[in-house]
Amino acid sequence: MSELFSSPDHTLDAQGLRCPEPVMMVRKTVRTMPVARRC
């Protein structure tokens, strides 16, 4: 596992969600993250 994924700052609980809801939630989380964290 890469170092990038060993200690995440954000998590997403996608249990019980229907597609494409999880993808939309990921995109929203990325959009609201500070630019410096979008590596």
PDBQT receptor file of N, H, CA, C and O in Angstrom, charges set to zero:
ATOM      1  N   MET A   1       0.853  -1.180   0.000  1.00  0.00    +0.000 N 
ATOM      2  CA  MET A   1       0.000   0.000   0.000  1.00  0.00    +0.000 C 
ATOM      3  C   MET A   1       0.896   1.239   0.000  1.00  0.00    +0.000 C 
ATOM      4  O   MET A   1       1.901   1.293   0.709  1.00  0.00    +0.000 OA
ATOM      5  N   SER A   2       0.523   2.214  -0.790  1.00  0.00    +0.000 N 
ATOM      6  H   SER A   2      -0.294   2.170  -1.366  1.00  0.00    +0.000 HD
ATOM      7  CA  SER A   2       1.351   3.415  -0.854  1.00  0.00    +0.000 C 
ATOM      8  C   SER A   2       1.197   4.245   0.411  1.00  0.00    +0.000 C 
ATOM      9  O   SER A   2       0.210   4.124   1.137  1.00  0.00    +0.000 OA
ATOM     10  N   GLU A   3       2.172   5.075   0.656  1.00  0.00    +0.000 N 
ATOM     11  H   GLU A   3       2.973   5.174   0.067  1.00  0.00    +0.000 HD
ATOM     12  CA  GLU A   3       2.160   5.934   1.841  1.00  0.00    +0.000 C 
ATOM     13  C   GLU A   3       0.976   6.899   1.815  1.00  0.00    +0.000 C 
ATOM     14  O   GLU A   3       0.462   7.285   2.865  1.00  0.00    +0.000 OA
ATOM     15  N   LEU A   4       0.546   7.285   0.616  1.00  0.00    +0.000 N 
ATOM     16  H   LEU A   4       0.963   6.971  -0.237  1.00  0.00    +0.000 HD
ATOM     17  CA  LEU A   4      -0.574   8.213   0.457  1.00  0.00    +0.000 C 
ATOM     18  C   LEU A   4      -1.851   7.679   1.104  1.00  0.00    +0.000 C 
ATOM     19  O   LEU A   4      -2.629   8.450   1.666  1.00  0.00    +0.000 OA
ATOM     20  N   PHE A   5      -2.070   6.361   1.027  1.00  0.00    +0.000 N 
ATOM     21  H   PHE A   5      -1.438   5.735   0.571  1.00  0.00    +0.000 HD
ATOM     22  CA  PHE A   5      -3.302   5.772   1.538  1.00  0.00    +0.000 C 
ATOM     23  C   PHE A   5      -3.160   5.180   2.938  1.00  0.00    +0.000 C 
ATOM     24  O   PHE A   5      -4.134   4.654   3.477  1.00  0.00    +0.000 OA
ATOM     25  N   SER A   6      -1.989   5.250   3.531  1.00  0.00    +0.000 N 
ATOM     26  H   SER A   6      -1.197   5.677   3.093  1.00  0.00    +0.000 HD
ATOM     27  CA  SER A   6      -1.791   4.622   4.834  1.00  0.00    +0.000 C 
ATOM     28  C   SER A   6      -2.416   5.412   5.977  1.00  0.00    +0.000 C 
ATOM     29  O   SER A   6      -2.739   4.832   7.014  1.00  0.00    +0.000 OA
ATOM     30  N   SER A   7      -2.596   6.723   5.812  1.00  0.00    +0.000 N 
ATOM     31  H   SER A   7      -2.334   7.193   4.970  1.00  0.00    +0.000 HD
ATOM     32  CA  SER A   7      -3.228   7.528   6.866  1.00  0.00    +0.000 C 
ATOM     33  C   SER A   7      -4.149   8.571   6.235  1.00  0.00    +0.000 C 
ATOM     34  O   SER A   7      -3.767   9.733   6.093  1.00  0.00    +0.000 OA
ATOM     35  N   PRO A   8      -5.367   8.158   5.853  1.00  0.00    +0.000 N 
ATOM     36  CA  PRO A   8      -6.286   9.080   5.182  1.00  0.00    +0.000 C 
ATOM     37  C   PRO A   8      -6.795  10.171   6.113  1.00  0.00    +0.000 C 
ATOM     38  O   PRO A   8      -6.958   9.959   7.315  1.00  0.00    +0.000 OA
ATOM     39  N   ASP A   9      -7.043  11.345   5.534  1.00  0.00    +0.000 N 
ATOM     40  H   ASP A   9      -6.910  11.517   4.558  1.00  0.00    +0.000 HD
ATOM     41  CA  ASP A   9      -7.618  12.463   6.282  1.00  0.00    +0.000 C 
ATOM     42  C   ASP A   9      -9.141  12.445   6.220  1.00  0.00    +0.000 C 
ATOM     43  O   ASP A   9      -9.810  12.981   7.103  1.00  0.00    +0.000 OA
ATOM     44  N   HIS A  10      -9.684  11.829   5.178  1.00  0.00    +0.000 N 
ATOM     45  H   HIS A  10      -9.140  11.393   4.460  1.00  0.00    +0.000 HD
ATOM     46  CA  HIS A  10     -11.117  11.776   4.975  1.00  0.00    +0.000 C 
ATOM     47  C   HIS A  10     -11.546  10.330   4.759  1.00  0.00    +0.000 C 
ATOM     48  O   HIS A  10     -10.805   9.534   4.182  1.00  0.00    +0.000 OA
ATOM     49  N   THR A  11     -12.741   9.997   5.223  1.00  0.00    +0.000 N 
ATOM     50  H   THR A  11     -13.343  10.643   5.692  1.00  0.00    +0.000 HD
ATOM     51  CA  THR A  11     -13.290   8.669   4.979  1.00  0.00    +0.000 C 
ATOM     52  C   THR A  11     -14.700   8.820   4.418  1.00  0.00    +0.000 C 
ATOM     53  O   THR A  11     -15.338   9.857   4.598  1.00  0.00    +0.000 OA
ATOM     54  N   LEU A  12     -15.176   7.796   3.749  1.00  0.00    +0.000 N 
ATOM     55  H   LEU A  12     -14.658   6.953   3.603  1.00  0.00    +0.000 HD
ATOM     56  CA  LEU A  12     -16.509   7.803   3.160  1.00  0.00    +0.000 C 
ATOM     57  C   LEU A  12     -17.204   6.492   3.494  1.00  0.00    +0.000 C 
ATOM     58  O   LEU A  12     -16.731   5.420   3.116  1.00  0.00    +0.000 OA
ATOM     59  N   ASP A  13     -18.323   6.576   4.199  1.00  0.00    +0.000 N 
ATOM     60  H   ASP A  13     -18.707   7.447   4.506  1.00  0.00    +0.000 HD
ATOM     61  CA  ASP A  13     -19.122   5.393   4.503  1.00  0.00    +0.000 C 
ATOM     62  C   ASP A  13     -20.189   5.281   3.422  1.00  0.00    +0.000 C 
ATOM     63  O   ASP A  13     -21.172   6.022   3.439  1.00  0.00    +0.000 OA
ATOM     64  N   ALA A  14     -20.002   4.361   2.484  1.00  0.00    +0.000 N 
ATOM     65  H   ALA A  14     -19.203   3.759   2.470  1.00  0.00    +0.000 HD
ATOM     66  CA  ALA A  14     -20.909   4.216   1.346  1.00  0.00    +0.000 C 
ATOM     67  C   ALA A  14     -21.869   3.044   1.513  1.00  0.00    +0.000 C 
ATOM     68  O   ALA A  14     -22.518   2.642   0.548  1.00  0.00    +0.000 OA
ATOM     69  N   GLN A  15     -21.970   2.494   2.704  1.00  0.00    +0.000 N 
ATOM     70  H   GLN A  15     -21.443   2.820   3.488  1.00  0.00    +0.000 HD
ATOM     71  CA  GLN A  15     -22.866   1.366   2.927  1.00  0.00    +0.000 C 
ATOM     72  C   GLN A  15     -24.314   1.809   2.769  1.00  0.00    +0.000 C 
ATOM     73  O   GLN A  15     -24.726   2.842   3.298  1.00  0.00    +0.000 OA
ATOM     74  N   GLY A  16     -25.063   1.020   2.044  1.00  0.00    +0.000 N 
ATOM     75  H   GLY A  16     -24.728   0.181   1.614  1.00  0.00    +0.000 HD
ATOM     76  CA  GLY A  16     -26.485   1.292   1.880  1.00  0.00    +0.000 C 
ATOM     77  C   GLY A  16     -26.810   2.327   0.821  1.00  0.00    +0.000 C 
ATOM     78  O   GLY A  16     -27.985   2.596   0.570  1.00  0.00    +0.000 OA
ATOM     79  N   LEU A  17     -25.816   2.907   0.201  1.00  0.00    +0.000 N 
ATOM     80  H   LEU A  17     -24.862   2.688   0.405  1.00  0.00    +0.000 HD
ATOM     81  CA  LEU A  17     -26.065   3.903  -0.834  1.00  0.00    +0.000 C 
ATOM     82  C   LEU A  17     -26.201   3.228  -2.186  1.00  0.00    +0.000 C 
ATOM     83  O   LEU A  17     -25.557   2.217  -2.465  1.00  0.00    +0.000 OA
ATOM     84  N   ARG A  18     -27.044   3.802  -3.009  1.00  0.00    +0.000 N 
ATOM     85  H   ARG A  18     -27.567   4.624  -2.782  1.00  0.00    +0.000 HD
ATOM     86  CA  ARG A  18     -27.207   3.291  -4.372  1.00  0.00    +0.000 C 
ATOM     87  C   ARG A  18     -26.264   4.052  -5.290  1.00  0.00    +0.000 C 
ATOM     88  O   ARG A  18     -26.017   5.241  -5.089  1.00  0.00    +0.000 OA
ATOM     89  N   CYS A  19     -25.735   3.359  -6.305  1.00  0.00    +0.000 N 
ATOM     90  H   CYS A  19     -25.935   2.393  -6.468  1.00  0.00    +0.000 HD
ATOM     91  CA  CYS A  19     -24.912   4.039  -7.312  1.00  0.00    +0.000 C 
ATOM     92  C   CYS A  19     -25.773   5.073  -7.994  1.00  0.00    +0.000 C 
ATOM     93  O   CYS A  19     -26.959   4.801  -8.183  1.00  0.00    +0.000 OA
ATOM     94  N   PRO A  20     -25.300   6.198  -8.366  1.00  0.00    +0.000 N 
ATOM     95  CA  PRO A  20     -23.955   6.762  -8.303  1.00  0.00    +0.000 C 
ATOM     96  C   PRO A  20     -23.731   7.655  -7.088  1.00  0.00    +0.000 C 
ATOM     97  O   PRO A  20     -22.833   8.497  -7.104  1.00  0.00    +0.000 OA
ATOM     98  N   GLU A  21     -24.531   7.489  -6.036  1.00  0.00    +0.000 N 
ATOM     99  H   GLU A  21     -25.261   6.805  -6.023  1.00  0.00    +0.000 HD
ATOM    100  CA  GLU A  21     -24.389   8.339  -4.862  1.00  0.00    +0.000 C 
ATOM    101  C   GLU A  21     -22.984   8.343  -4.268  1.00  0.00    +0.000 C 
ATOM    102  O   GLU A  21     -22.477   9.421  -3.957  1.00  0.00    +0.000 OA
ATOM    103  N   PRO A  22     -22.321   7.185  -4.091  1.00  0.00    +0.000 N 
ATOM    104  CA  PRO A  22     -20.965   7.218  -3.520  1.00  0.00    +0.000 C 
ATOM    105  C   PRO A  22     -19.987   8.032  -4.361  1.00  0.00    +0.000 C 
ATOM    106  O   PRO A  22     -19.147   8.754  -3.823  1.00  0.00    +0.000 OA
ATOM    107  N   VAL A  23     -20.100   7.913  -5.679  1.00  0.00    +0.000 N 
ATOM    108  H   VAL A  23     -20.782   7.327  -6.116  1.00  0.00    +0.000 HD
ATOM    109  CA  VAL A  23     -19.201   8.673  -6.553  1.00  0.00    +0.000 C 
ATOM    110  C   VAL A  23     -19.449  10.167  -6.391  1.00  0.00    +0.000 C 
ATOM    111  O   VAL A  23     -18.502  10.952  -6.346  1.00  0.00    +0.000 OA
ATOM    112  N   MET A  24     -20.702  10.561  -6.304  1.00  0.00    +0.000 N 
ATOM    113  H   MET A  24     -21.472   9.924  -6.340  1.00  0.00    +0.000 HD
ATOM    114  CA  MET A  24     -21.036  11.975  -6.133  1.00  0.00    +0.000 C 
ATOM    115  C   MET A  24     -20.527  12.487  -4.788  1.00  0.00    +0.000 C 
ATOM    116  O   MET A  24     -20.071  13.626  -4.689  1.00  0.00    +0.000 OA
ATOM    117  N   MET A  25     -20.604  11.646  -3.748  1.00  0.00    +0.000 N 
ATOM    118  H   MET A  25     -20.974  10.721  -3.829  1.00  0.00    +0.000 HD
ATOM    119  CA  MET A  25     -20.114  12.055  -2.431  1.00  0.00    +0.000 C 
ATOM    120  C   MET A  25     -18.598  12.225  -2.439  1.00  0.00    +0.000 C 
ATOM    121  O   MET A  25     -18.074  13.148  -1.815  1.00  0.00    +0.000 OA
ATOM    122  N   VAL A  26     -17.893  11.342  -3.139  1.00  0.00    +0.000 N 
ATOM    123  H   VAL A  26     -18.318  10.592  -3.646  1.00  0.00    +0.000 HD
ATOM    124  CA  VAL A  26     -16.437  11.468  -3.242  1.00  0.00    +0.000 C 
ATOM    125  C   VAL A  26     -16.084  12.769  -3.948  1.00  0.00    +0.000 C 
ATOM    126  O   VAL A  26     -15.209  13.504  -3.491  1.00  0.00    +0.000 OA
ATOM    127  N   ARG A  27     -16.749  13.056  -5.047  1.00  0.00    +0.000 N 
ATOM    128  H   ARG A  27     -17.459  12.458  -5.419  1.00  0.00    +0.000 HD
ATOM    129  CA  ARG A  27     -16.474  14.294  -5.786  1.00  0.00    +0.000 C 
ATOM    130  C   ARG A  27     -16.735  15.522  -4.928  1.00  0.00    +0.000 C 
ATOM    131  O   ARG A  27     -15.964  16.480  -4.968  1.00  0.00    +0.000 OA
ATOM    132  N   LYS A  28     -17.815  15.504  -4.151  1.00  0.00    +0.000 N 
ATOM    133  H   LYS A  28     -18.441  14.725  -4.118  1.00  0.00    +0.000 HD
ATOM    134  CA  LYS A  28     -18.127  16.637  -3.276  1.00  0.00    +0.000 C 
ATOM    135  C   LYS A  28     -17.041  16.815  -2.216  1.00  0.00    +0.000 C 
ATOM    136  O   LYS A  28     -16.617  17.936  -1.937  1.00  0.00    +0.000 OA
ATOM    137  N   THR A  29     -16.593  15.709  -1.628  1.00  0.00    +0.000 N 
ATOM    138  H   THR A  29     -16.937  14.797  -1.855  1.00  0.00    +0.000 HD
ATOM    139  CA  THR A  29     -15.543  15.772  -0.611  1.00  0.00    +0.000 C 
ATOM    140  C   THR A  29     -14.260  16.340  -1.191  1.00  0.00    +0.000 C 
ATOM    141  O   THR A  29     -13.607  17.170  -0.559  1.00  0.00    +0.000 OA
ATOM    142  N   VAL A  30     -13.894  15.901  -2.391  1.00  0.00    +0.000 N 
ATOM    143  H   VAL A  30     -14.425  15.227  -2.905  1.00  0.00    +0.000 HD
ATOM    144  CA  VAL A  30     -12.671  16.396  -3.030  1.00  0.00    +0.000 C 
ATOM    145  C   VAL A  30     -12.799  17.882  -3.346  1.00  0.00    +0.000 C 
ATOM    146  O   VAL A  30     -11.842  18.636  -3.172  1.00  0.00    +0.000 OA
ATOM    147  N   ARG A  31     -13.976  18.310  -3.809  1.00  0.00    +0.000 N 
ATOM    148  H   ARG A  31     -14.754  17.697  -3.951  1.00  0.00    +0.000 HD
ATOM    149  CA  ARG A  31     -14.172  19.735  -4.126  1.00  0.00    +0.000 C 
ATOM    150  C   ARG A  31     -14.042  20.614  -2.893  1.00  0.00    +0.000 C 
ATOM    151  O   ARG A  31     -13.563  21.744  -2.991  1.00  0.00    +0.000 OA
ATOM    152  N   THR A  32     -14.462  20.113  -1.726  1.00  0.00    +0.000 N 
ATOM    153  H   THR A  32     -14.851  19.195  -1.646  1.00  0.00    +0.000 HD
ATOM    154  CA  THR A  32     -14.424  20.928  -0.515  1.00  0.00    +0.000 C 
ATOM    155  C   THR A  32     -13.095  20.848   0.224  1.00  0.00    +0.000 C 
ATOM    156  O   THR A  32     -12.878  21.581   1.189  1.00  0.00    +0.000 OA
ATOM    157  N   MET A  33     -12.199  19.959  -0.221  1.00  0.00    +0.000 N 
ATOM    158  H   MET A  33     -12.376  19.364  -1.005  1.00  0.00    +0.000 HD
ATOM    159  CA  MET A  33     -10.880  19.854   0.406  1.00  0.00    +0.000 C 
ATOM    160  C   MET A  33     -10.020  21.045   0.001  1.00  0.00    +0.000 C 
ATOM    161  O   MET A  33     -10.158  21.549  -1.114  1.00  0.00    +0.000 OA
ATOM    162  N   PRO A  34      -9.145  21.499   0.877  1.00  0.00    +0.000 N 
ATOM    163  CA  PRO A  34      -8.200  22.554   0.487  1.00  0.00    +0.000 C 
ATOM    164  C   PRO A  34      -7.351  22.086  -0.695  1.00  0.00    +0.000 C 
ATOM    165  O   PRO A  34      -7.026  20.903  -0.795  1.00  0.00    +0.000 OA
ATOM    166  N   VAL A  35      -6.998  22.994  -1.572  1.00  0.00    +0.000 N 
ATOM    167  H   VAL A  35      -7.262  23.955  -1.491  1.00  0.00    +0.000 HD
ATOM    168  CA  VAL A  35      -6.253  22.652  -2.784  1.00  0.00    +0.000 C 
ATOM    169  C   VAL A  35      -4.954  21.926  -2.453  1.00  0.00    +0.000 C 
ATOM    170  O   VAL A  35      -4.561  21.014  -3.180  1.00  0.00    +0.000 OA
ATOM    171  N   ALA A  36      -4.289  22.305  -1.386  1.00  0.00    +0.000 N 
ATOM    172  H   ALA A  36      -4.608  23.046  -0.795  1.00  0.00    +0.000 HD
ATOM    173  CA  ALA A  36      -3.012  21.688  -1.008  1.00  0.00    +0.000 C 
ATOM    174  C   ALA A  36      -3.170  20.208  -0.660  1.00  0.00    +0.000 C 
ATOM    175  O   ALA A  36      -2.195  19.460  -0.727  1.00  0.00    +0.000 OA
ATOM    176  N   ARG A  37      -4.369  19.771  -0.293  1.00  0.00    +0.000 N 
ATOM    177  H   ARG A  37      -5.161  20.379  -0.239  1.00  0.00    +0.000 HD
ATOM    178  CA  ARG A  37      -4.596  18.376   0.108  1.00  0.00    +0.000 C 
ATOM    179  C   ARG A  37      -4.997  17.490  -1.062  1.00  0.00    +0.000 C 
ATOM    180  O   ARG A  37      -5.107  16.277  -0.887  1.00  0.00    +0.000 OA
ATOM    181  N   ARG A  38      -5.217  18.044  -2.240  1.00  0.00    +0.000 N 
ATOM    182  H   ARG A  38      -5.128  19.029  -2.383  1.00  0.00    +0.000 HD
ATOM    183  CA  ARG A  38      -5.684  17.274  -3.402  1.00  0.00    +0.000 C 
ATOM    184  C   ARG A  38      -4.526  16.678  -4.177  1.00  0.00    +0.000 C 
ATOM    185  O   ARG A  38      -4.436  16.888  -5.387  1.00  0.00    +0.000 OA
ATOM    186  N   CYS A  39      -3.655  15.959  -3.541  1.00  0.00    +0.000 N 
ATOM    187  H   CYS A  39      -3.727  15.789  -2.558  1.00  0.00    +0.000 HD
ATOM    188  CA  CYS A  39      -2.486  15.383  -4.218  1.00  0.00    +0.000 C 
ATOM    189  C   CYS A  39      -2.821  14.037  -4.797  1.00  0.00    +0.000 C 
ATOM    190  O   CYS A  39      -1.964  13.396  -5.406  1.00  0.00    +0.000 OA
TER     191      CYS A  39
